[in-house]
């Protein structure tokens, strides 16, 4: 993240987010795509 000015995030070949590393790290779509969602019990 420190090497890039702009980051594109792909899911199945489709761009879901583009921006600075700070924006990408906090983007809810990126978080859900790469980490999933919490499961409520």
C-alpha positions as a Markdown table, in Angstrom:
| # | Residue | x | y | z |
|---|---|---|---|---|
| 1 | Unk | 0.0 | 0.0 | 0.0 |
| 2 | Unk | 2.9 | 2.4 | 0.6 |
| 3 | Unk | 4.2 | 1.9 | -3.0 |
| 4 | Unk | 1.0 | 2.9 | -4.8 |
| 5 | Unk | -0.8 | 6.2 | -5.3 |
| 6 | Unk | -3.9 | 4.6 | -6.8 |
| 7 | Unk | -5.2 | 1.1 | -6.1 |
| 8 | Unk | -7.8 | -0.8 | -8.1 |
| 9 | Unk | -9.6 | -3.7 | -6.4 |
| 10 | Unk | -11.0 | -6.5 | -8.5 |
| 11 | Unk | -13.6 | -9.2 | -7.8 |
| 12 | Unk | -13.9 | -11.9 | -10.5 |
| 13 | Unk | -12.3 | -9.5 | -13.0 |
| 14 | Unk | -14.6 | -6.5 | -12.3 |
| 15 | Unk | -13.4 | -3.3 | -10.7 |
| 16 | Unk | -15.3 | -2.8 | -7.4 |
| 17 | Unk | -13.2 | 0.1 | -6.1 |
| 18 | Unk | -10.5 | 2.5 | -7.2 |
| 19 | Unk | -8.8 | 5.2 | -5.2 |
| 20 | Unk | -6.0 | 5.9 | -2.7 |
| 21 | Unk | -4.8 | 3.1 | -0.4 |
| 22 | Unk | -6.6 | 4.7 | 2.6 |
| 23 | Unk | -9.9 | 4.8 | 0.7 |
| 24 | Unk | -9.6 | 1.2 | -0.5 |
| 25 | Unk | -8.7 | -0.1 | 3.0 |
| 26 | Unk | -11.9 | 1.4 | 4.5 |
| 27 | Unk | -14.2 | 0.6 | 1.6 |
| 28 | Unk | -17.1 | -1.6 | 2.8 |
| 29 | Unk | -17.4 | -3.3 | -0.6 |
| 30 | Unk | -13.7 | -4.3 | -0.5 |
| 31 | Unk | -13.9 | -5.5 | 3.1 |
| 32 | Unk | -16.9 | -7.7 | 2.3 |
| 33 | Unk | -15.4 | -9.1 | -0.9 |
| 34 | Unk | -12.0 | -10.0 | 0.7 |
| 35 | Unk | -12.9 | -10.7 | 4.3 |
| 36 | Unk | -16.6 | -11.6 | 4.2 |
| 37 | Unk | -19.2 | -10.5 | 6.6 |
| 38 | Unk | -19.8 | -11.2 | 10.3 |
| 39 | Unk | -22.2 | -14.1 | 11.1 |
| 40 | Unk | -24.6 | -13.2 | 13.8 |
| 41 | Unk | -25.4 | -16.0 | 16.3 |
